[in-house]
Amino acid sequence: MASCRLICVLTLLTLLSPESESQISDCGQPPLNTRIVGGQEAPAGSWPWQVSLQQSAHFCGGSLINNLWVLTAAHCVPSGNPAGLTVFLGLQSLQGSNPNKVSRTVAQIIVHPDYNSVTSNNDIALLKLSSSVSFTSYISPVCLAASDSSFYSGVNSWVTGWGNVGEGVGLPSPQTLMEVEVPVVGNRLCYCDYSSEGITITDNMICAGLTEGGKDSCQGDSGGPMVSKQGGRWIQAGVVSFGVGCARPNIPGVYTRVSQYQNWVNSQITSNQPGFITFTSTGTNSDLSVSCTGLPPIPTPTPTVSCGQAAGNSRVLNSNSVASADEWPWMASLQKNGQHVCGGTLVALDFVLSNADCFSSSPNASDWTVILGRLKQNGSNPFEVTLKVTNITLSNLTGSNIAVLQLSARPPLNNYIQPICLGTERTFPEGSTCWAAGWSSGGGGEEQVLQEFQTSVVNCGNASADSICTEQFTPEQGDSGSPLMCQQDRSWFQAAVLSGPSSSSRRKRQTAEMLFDKLTRYQDFLTRMLGTFLSPEVPANTTTTTSSSTQTHCTFFVCFNLLIIALSLQLFS
């Protein structure tokens, strides 16, 4: 009975323990690989994710990434037809006894949709096994390099496979799995090395090899893994893709860069997803000093930009008034033939958001210009910048719509030109004070200064969840495309796009109530156009608050565990 009670206690503690992601805990830790440098023949179990793809004989390698999926090269399975294809796991040699061997047929092949057999770009594919495999010391998954990984020149990597041991020289009997250690070669140097061969190295590739040659992957290794060790885990950086010959001087092997495909892999494998881990290189990236004819210049890193910051907007206003120059620095004047037509907002470094109705009569980008940093439509504006529009895209949903304008260049950011945050995932509770701004027809006096309107969020009643309602204010035709904006956590978020007085996207519900479509309705369209949205500035006390919350949670968890232990121990008395 006592032992039964003890089991109950242990069971309770197990249930209370925090869960872990199973694939992360399993990947990249071969128990039989304890050496730093090995010989040419790989000891059994050293690379337990290595697989052999066979159709009557071995033709390509691959790597196990969870209990049901294998990663390989697209050029190994270009047709996507799994018929007759077998995957061997736990294999040490292609001939003779393999006591740890397990085989599976292939149920499905997914070749990357953008694979180009001519350029070898996106040379990556996934194989779904006919049934799952159990992990052993000889069969276990590798970790994959996450999208924010960095592999500088010189990072040690290992490549494994049953391929040729030289150009035209097959692997001798009994064809034991081979391993070779090669350093990463930076993409700029690799680009220069391959330029004489007429081959372009892209960002979707990673290279490795010795300057003097002599070590490399070769024919038959295709699809196999290139891995690097970080801490106690092996992380797959590349998939064997192509080369010119094998192990030639100044011609490194080329591999598919795994970190470029995290989103694609996870979109195909929706359960028990592979373990993606960020590999971080130390030191400096020597590849940045490399240059040669035809090599594109080093891209200028995009500066870190926060949204929703307005240097001149620190006061509380209680009525409609004329705005100041740096109060709403994201405001844009959309002009046609030198005349203001609609308002808009800078929402990314080179994109402006407005109302689709503004372009119903003239959708051609060449007809439009955007002015940022403008306060007065008539008069001096020392901080303004005028930019051409290169593209206008409408959301094309049923009912009201928005427009995104791509600018010909990125404007300089300063106190008078800043982007606003997009409130697509924000809620604006009843009673929130919000503002609208725009160049109303006839408003702002002789100089037509930017006007601002204060309002409050009110209950929308039975309106859809994609609606936001405010107290009544009076936007005019020139305000169409301007923002409804609310401040949260010291940053300004755009909640909706205003429309002209005749548009259905702004509807009077009652005399003191107005309804708008929240930007939430257009989130998919905005994500497609802008990619990752700009982030607001993090308040200074966020870290402290988070730490305090975490500490409270942990303290509660520990105390709760101790309480359960105390209660359970009563079973022994």
N, C-alpha and C positions, 0 to 999 in steps of 0.2 A: 504493500500500500504506500509505504514511504517513497519507493521508487516511482510509483505512479504520480504521486504529488509533485515530485521533483520534475518529472516530465511535463506536468501541467505548467509549472513555473517557467521552465525553459521555453515552452511553446508560447506563453504569453509574451516573454521578452523578445522572442523572434518576431512575433507579429507586430510589436511596437517599434522594431528597428526600422530606420528609414530605408526606403527602397533604393536600389542602385540600378543603373541602366545595364542590363545583362551583357549587351554586346561590348560596351566599353570595358567592362570588367574582364571579358574573355580575350580581347584582341591583343595581338602583338607581343605575347609573353611566352615564348617556347621554353618549356622547362629543360629541354635537352641542349639548348644553345647557351652555353656559359662562357665561351671563349671570346676574345677580342679579335684575334686574327686567326683564320683557319687555313687549311690547305686548299688545294684545288678541288678535291673530292669532298662533298659536303657530308659530314657525319649524319647518320640516320636521325631524324627528328629535329634537325637544326632549323629547318624551314618548313614548319608543319602546315603552312597555308599553300605551299606550292602544289599545283595540280598539273596533270598531263592531259591534253586533249588528243583523243585518238579516233581515227576512222580506219580501222584495220592496223594502223601504226601511228606512233606519235608524230604530230605535226606542229603543235603549238603548246605553249604553257599558259598558265592563268594563276589566279590567286583566290583562295576562299575568303570571302568577306563577311559571311554569317553562315548559319547552318543550312542555308538553302540556295545561296547565290555565289557565283564565281565572276570575277572581273577578268577581262581579257582584252585583246586588241580587235578592233573591227575588221582589220584586214585578214584575221584568222577565220572569220565567219561572215564574209561580206553578204552572202545570200540570205542570212537569217534563218536558214532551214536547219532544224535540229535533227533531222532524220539521219540515223546511223552514227551520231556523235556520242561518244562516251567520255566521261570525266573520271580520271583515276586520282584518288587522294591517298595520302600516306605512302606514296610510292618512293622507293629509294633508287631502284635501277630498272631500266626498261627490259632487262633480261634477267632470268634467274628468279629466285624466291623473294617474295615481298610479303612477310607475315603480317604487316600492318596495313596492307592495301585494302581499300574500299572503292567500289565503282558505282557510278550513277549514270543513267542516261540523262539527256537534256530535254526538258519539257518545253522550254521557250528560250529564244534568243532575241535580245533587244540591242540592235545596232544604233549608235547615236545618229539621230536624224540628220545631222550636219556633217557626217563623215564624208571626206573627199578622198577618193582612192588615188587621185592624181597628185595632190599636194600632201597627203597623209595627215591633213588637219582633222582633229576630232577622232583620232584612231582609237576608239574605245567601245566596248560592248559588254553586255551583261548576259550571263547564262543562268537560267533557273533550273535547278536540279529536279529530277523526277520525284525525289523524296529527300527529306532532311537527313543530315548526317550527325552523328554524335561526336562530340569533341573528345580527343584523347591526347596523349603526349605526342602523337605523330600526326594528328589532324586537328587543327585549330585555326581560327581566322586571324588575318593581319589587320592592324589599324590602318586607316586611310588618312592622308594629309588633308586637313580642313582648309577651307577657302582662304583663310588669312595666313596660311603658312608661308614661310620664306626659306629658300634654299640658296644660300650664297655659294659662290665659287669655292671649291675646296672641301665642301661638306662630304664626309665619307659616306659612301653608299655601297650596297651589295646587290649584285644581280645573280640570279640563279636560273638554271634550266638544263635541258638535255640537248642543247643545240650543238652545232659544229664547234670544234676546238680550234679552227683556223679556216681561212677561205678555202672552201672545197674539201675540208678535212673533217670527216665524220667523227662522232664520239666513239672511242674504242669500246669493245665488249668488256664488262657487261653493261656498259652505258649507264654508269652511276651519275646521279644528279651532281652537277658542277656548280661551283660558286666562284665569284670573282669580286674583288673590292676595287672600286673605281671612284675617283672624286667627281663631284658635280662641276660642270663647266658652265659658266654664266651664259645666259641667252645672247648677250651682245657678242661675246667672243665666238660662240657657236654660230651665230649669224655670219660673222666674218669668215669662219672656217668653211662654211658651206656655200658662201656666195660664189666661189669659183666653180662650184658644181652646179650652179643654177638652181639651187634649192633654197627656199625661204623658210627660216625658222620662226615660228609664231609664238605668241604668248601661251598657246595651248600645249607647248612642248617644253621639255626639260632635257638637258644634255649631260652626259657623263663620260669620262675617259681620260687617259693619260696623254700629255703632250707628245711623249715619245712613242705612243702606241703600245701594243703588246698585250693589252688587257681590254676585253670588250665582250659584249653579247654578240651573238652571231645567228645565222639561219637555224631555225628550230627553237630558238629562245623566245621568239615573238609571242606577245601576250603575257609573258611572265613578269614577275614583280621586280622593281628596283626599290630597295628599302633602306632607310636610315634609322639609327637608334637614338632615341632621346630618353634620358632617364632609364627606366627599365622596360621601355616598350619599343617595338619595331613598327615604324610607320612607313606605309607605301607611298613613295613620292612619284613613281613613274610606272608606266606599262611599256615593255619593250616594243618599239614601233619600227624604226628603220635605221639604216646607216649606209655608207658607201664602203663596200668591202667589210672587213672585220679587223679591228685593232690596228688600223693604219695611223701613222703619226698625224697629228693635227686634224683628225677627222673623228670626233667623238661620236658615240652612239646617241641616237635620238629616241626619247621616250615620251609617251603621252603624259602631260602634267596632271596628275590625279586631283590636285587641289582646285583645278578649274571646274570640276564636275560634281562638287558636293550637292548642289541643288538638283542636278539632273539625276544623280544616283538616288537621292532621297525621294524624288518624285516617282521613281519606278519601284522602289522597295519601300512600301508604306508601313510594314510591320517588322519588328525586330531589326531596325535599321542598323547598318554598319557603324562601327565606332570611328567617328571622325575626330582627330586630335590635331591641334595646331602645332606644327613644327616651327620653332623659332631659331633662326641662325644668330650667332653672336658675332661681335666685331663689326667690321665695315664691309660693304659690298664692293669688292675690288672690280667687279665687272662694269661698274659705272664709269671707270676711266678708259674703257676700251672704245676705240673708234676705227672705222674703215670706210671705204667708199661705198655709198649706198645705204649705210646704216642710219636709220632714223635717229634724230636727236633724242637725248634723254628727256623723257616727258617731265614737264614741270609738275611737281606734286600739287594737287588741289589743296588750297588752304582750308583749314578747319573753319567752317562758317556756322555760326549759330543763327537761328531765326527769331523773329519776334521782338527784337531789341530796338527801342526808340529812345535816343538820348534826350530828346526834348519833351518827352511825354511822361512827366513825373507829377503833374498836378491833377486834381480832381475837378472836373467840370460839371456844372449842373444845368446847362442849357445849351441850345444850339449856338455856335459861335464860329468865328473865322479861325482857321488852323494856323499854326506857326510852321516855319520852314522845316524843322526836323522832328515834327510831332508824329507824322505818319510817313516814314521814309520809304515805305514799299509802294506808295501810290504811284500809278502810272497813268499818263494821259495818252490815249490812243488817238492818233491823228490821221486824217485823210485829206490830202491836198492842203496841208498846213492848218487845218481846222480841227479843233477838239470834237470828237464824236462820242467816245465812251471812256469810262474809267477802267482801271485794271489794277492788278497787284503783282509785284515781283515775288514769285514763289520758289524760284530756284536761281542759280547763278546766271542762267541765260534763258529763263522762261517766264512769261507773264500770263496770268489767269484773267479771263474776262467772261462776258456773256455772249453766247452764240448769236443772239439776235442782232448784235452789233454788225455782223458780217453777212446778213441776209441779202443785202443788195450788192456787196462787193467782197467776195471771199478770196480775192487774189492778194497774196502776201505783199507783192510789189507795190500795191496801192497804199500801204500803211507804214507808219513810223510810230515808235514808242518813245515818249519823253519821260525820263526818270529824274527825280530831284527837283521837280517843278512845284512851285507854290502858286504862282499867279499866271493866269492865261494871258493877261495883258500886263506888261511891266517887266522889270528886271528879275531874272532868276539866275544868280551867279553860280549855283551848284548843279544846274541841270545837265543831263547828258541825253543826246538824241541818237537812237539806234534804229537801224532798218529791221524789218521783219522778214525772216527767210521762210517761215512756214506757219500756216494756221490750221489747226486740227480741231474739229468739233466732236463733242461726245456722242452725238447721234443716238440718244436714247429716246424713248417715247415720251412726249411732253416737252418740258423745258430742258435746255441744254446749256453747257458751258463751252468755252473755247480756250485752247492753250496756244500761245504765240511763242515761237522760237525766235530769239534775237540773233542778229548777225554777229554779236560779240558779247562778252561778259562785261558789264559795267563796273567801274571802280566802286568799291564799297566804302562808305564813310558815314558820318552822322546823318547825311541827307539821302542816302541810297542804301537800303537794307531790305532783305527779304522778310516776309511774314511767314509764320508757321501755318501749316494746314491742319485744321481741326477735324480731320476725318475720323479719328478715333477718340475724340473728346466729347464729353457731355457737358452741356451748359444748362445747369439747373434753373428752375424758376427763380426769378428775383435777381439773376445775374445782370450786372450792368454791362451793356455792349454799346458799340459805337458804329456809325456809318460815316463815310466821308466821300466827297465827290465835288465835281465842278458843275453845280446845277446851272441850268440855263438862267441867265439873268441874276444869279446869286454871287455874293462876294464883292458887290460894289463895282465900280468902274474897272478895277483891275481884275475882276473875276477871281478872287482868291479862293483857294480850296476851302469848302465848307465842311463842317462836322456836325453830326447829329447824335445826341445821346438817347438811348432807349433801354428797356429792360425786357428780359425774357419772361414770357407768360405761358400759361398752360395752353397746349394745342388742342385739347379736347379729343375728338375722335380722328384727328389727322394721323397720317402714317408716321412710323418711327423715323423716317428720313426727313421729317419736317421740323422746323424751329419757328416759334411764334414770338413776336415782340409787340410792345406797345406801338401805337400808330406814330409814324413820322412821315415826312413828305419828300421822298426822292423825286427828282425831275429827270427829264430825258437824258441830260448829260451825265447823270449818276449811274446809268446802266453799266454793268461790268465792275462797279466799285464793290468794296467789301462790307459785309457785316462782320465785325470783329470784337472779340471779347478777350479780356486779360485773365490769365491763370498762371499761378506760380511765377509772376513777374515777367511773363512772356506773352506776346499778343498772338492770338490764333484767329484765323479766318474761319467763320462758321458757315457763311453762305455768300453767294454772289448776288448783288442787287440787279434788278432789271428795270426797264423803263416803265412808266406809269400804265402802259397799255398791255404789258406782257402778263401771261397767265402764271409765270413763276412767282409773281408777287401778287397775292390775292387778299382782298379785304374779307375778313371773316365777320368782324363787327366794326363799329366805328372806332374803337380804341384798340384794335388788334390786327396784326399783319402776319402773313404766313410765307415762309421761304423754304426752298429745298436745301437741306444741309449738304455740305460737301461730302458727307458719308455716302450719299447716293451715287457719287461719281468716283468713288475710291479706286475701283478697278481701272477706270480710264486714266486717272491721274497717275497711278502707279505705272501703267504702261508707258505714259508719256515722260514722266519725270524720273522713274527708277526709285531710288531711295530718297525719301523726303528729308529735308533739312531738320535738324533737331534743335529744340530750344536750349537756351543756356541753363545749365544745371544749377539750381539754387545752392548757396553755400552750405546750408544746413542739411542737404540731402543725405550725405554720407553718415553724419551723426545720427540722423533719424533712422536710417536703414540699419546701422549697427545696433542701435538701441532695440529696434524691433526684433532683430535676429537674436540678440542676447536674451530678450524676454521669452521668445519662442523656445530657445534652447534650455533656458532655466526651467520653464514650464514642463518641457519634455522630460528633463532629468528628474524633476520632482515627481512627475506622474509615474515614471518608471519606478522610483523609490517607493512610492505609495503602493504600486502593484506588488512589488517585492515584499513589502511589509505585510500586506494582506495575505499574500500567498504563503508566507512563512507560518501564518497562523494554522495552516493545514498540518504542520508538523507537530503542533502542540496537542 
